[in-house]
Structure formats: C-alpha cells, structure tokens
Amino acid sequence: MVAERIALVAKYKQVLCITHLPQIACMADVHLYIAKNSVGESTCHAGASAYGT
C-alpha cells in the first residue's frame, strides 16, 4: 500500500525515497547506490546509478 501511494505521488512530483524494503524499492524507475566512507576525521560520499549508467 505504501509503495503504491509513493508511485501515485511520483506521477506528478519528483520523489526521493531512501529504503531497504524491497516492496517499496521495486516500484522505482531508477535506483541509486550511495556509499559513505570515513577515514579518521574525514568523511566522503559518492553516488552512482545501480544500473551502471
């Protein structure tokens, strides 16, 4: 039910949803992989398409 509601909103607006739930993730058109790395006091993050494009 939640995934269907998010999909309905996404028809008219841009939606960014952060989830580990496959029931919600399966409704997405695009998946992104976000990584966070920390070394000492320095932290960095990177993002990429999960499809390699």
Backbone bond lengths (Angstrom), bond angles and torsions (degrees), N, CA, C in turn:
res aa  C-N    CA-C-N  psi(-1)  N-CA   C-N-CA  omega(-1)  CA-C   N-CA-C  phi
1 M - - - 1.440 - - 1.522 111.58 -
2 V 1.326 118.31 -43.06 1.463 121.54 179.73 1.527 109.95 -63.83
3 A 1.328 117.32 -44.92 1.465 121.05 -179.17 1.520 111.28 -60.95
4 E 1.313 118.20 -39.77 1.451 121.65 178.50 1.530 111.62 -65.46
5 R 1.314 116.91 -37.81 1.474 120.96 178.26 1.523 110.97 -67.24
6 I 1.331 116.75 -41.33 1.463 120.35 177.22 1.522 109.76 -63.62
7 A 1.320 117.33 -42.58 1.466 121.34 178.25 1.526 110.95 -61.83
8 L 1.303 117.90 -37.66 1.460 121.57 177.92 1.528 111.22 -64.41
9 V 1.309 116.94 -45.12 1.462 121.00 176.94 1.527 110.11 -62.77
10 A 1.322 117.37 -38.81 1.466 122.23 -176.75 1.530 112.60 -67.32
11 K 1.315 117.81 -16.09 1.465 119.54 175.54 1.519 111.18 -66.29
12 Y 1.340 117.44 -27.21 1.453 122.20 -173.81 1.525 114.03 -117.66
13 K 1.313 117.31 -17.07 1.466 122.05 -176.73 1.525 109.52 -137.97
14 Q 1.329 115.61 159.06 1.456 119.93 173.87 1.531 108.20 -78.70
15 V 1.326 116.47 134.35 1.462 121.24 -177.49 1.523 109.17 -124.90
16 L 1.322 116.18 130.46 1.460 122.48 172.29 1.518 106.62 -116.21
17 C 1.312 116.26 116.17 1.456 121.58 -176.68 1.524 108.91 -123.53
18 I 1.303 117.04 124.06 1.457 121.95 177.74 1.524 107.16 -102.75
19 T 1.340 115.80 117.75 1.455 119.63 -175.31 1.521 111.44 -151.56
20 H 1.299 115.06 156.41 1.466 122.39 170.46 1.522 110.03 -110.01
21 L 1.316 116.82 0.87 1.457 121.45 -176.36 1.531 111.29 -86.44
22 P 1.320 118.07 118.93 1.461 120.29 -179.12 1.527 112.82 -63.87
23 Q 1.332 117.62 -27.18 1.458 120.97 179.42 1.525 111.52 -64.40
24 I 1.311 116.81 -31.08 1.461 121.36 178.00 1.522 110.20 -88.78
25 A 1.316 117.57 -44.35 1.461 121.58 -177.41 1.530 112.67 -61.36
26 C 1.313 117.77 -31.68 1.465 120.42 -176.99 1.523 112.73 -66.45
27 M 1.312 117.94 -17.04 1.468 121.27 -179.78 1.520 112.62 -85.54
28 A 1.316 118.46 -8.06 1.465 122.03 -175.20 1.522 112.24 -76.78
29 D 1.342 115.01 148.63 1.461 121.44 173.45 1.528 111.12 -84.54
30 V 1.336 116.22 -29.90 1.461 122.46 -176.82 1.516 108.84 -135.12
31 H 1.330 116.83 138.45 1.460 122.17 175.62 1.524 108.78 -118.01
32 L 1.326 115.92 139.43 1.464 121.92 177.51 1.516 109.18 -119.75
33 Y 1.328 115.51 145.89 1.459 122.26 175.07 1.524 106.85 -106.48
34 I 1.317 117.93 122.39 1.456 123.31 179.62 1.524 107.93 -116.21
35 A 1.330 116.30 129.33 1.463 121.26 179.41 1.531 109.42 -122.45
36 K 1.310 115.96 141.99 1.457 122.57 177.34 1.523 107.58 -123.26
37 N 1.315 116.50 129.90 1.462 121.74 179.59 1.523 109.66 -127.22
38 S 1.312 116.48 137.99 1.459 121.82 177.27 1.514 109.32 -123.91
39 V 1.343 115.24 133.22 1.456 122.51 174.81 1.521 106.58 -132.24
40 G 1.301 115.55 111.06 1.455 119.33 -176.33 1.517 109.87 63.85
41 E 1.352 116.27 -125.06 1.461 120.56 178.76 1.524 112.10 -94.90
42 S 1.310 117.53 1.33 1.463 121.99 -178.15 1.528 110.72 -98.19
43 T 1.318 116.16 133.90 1.462 121.48 178.45 1.522 108.40 -128.52
44 C 1.328 115.90 137.38 1.449 120.46 176.67 1.518 109.36 -136.32
45 H 1.322 116.16 161.03 1.457 120.73 178.59 1.519 109.06 -138.66
46 A 1.313 115.86 156.37 1.464 121.60 179.06 1.515 108.19 -144.62
47 G 1.308 115.19 151.20 1.456 119.71 178.02 1.510 110.18 -134.01
48 A 1.314 116.41 149.65 1.463 122.20 179.18 1.524 108.71 -153.35
49 S 1.311 114.98 158.00 1.458 119.59 175.17 1.514 109.00 -67.00
50 A 1.314 116.99 138.43 1.460 120.96 178.51 1.509 111.51 -72.07
51 Y 1.340 116.81 -11.06 1.458 121.16 -179.67 1.527 111.97 -98.48
52 G 1.337 117.24 1.31 1.461 120.79 176.83 1.522 114.54 79.67
53 T 1.346 117.18 16.43 1.467 120.13 178.10 1.493 111.08 -112.05
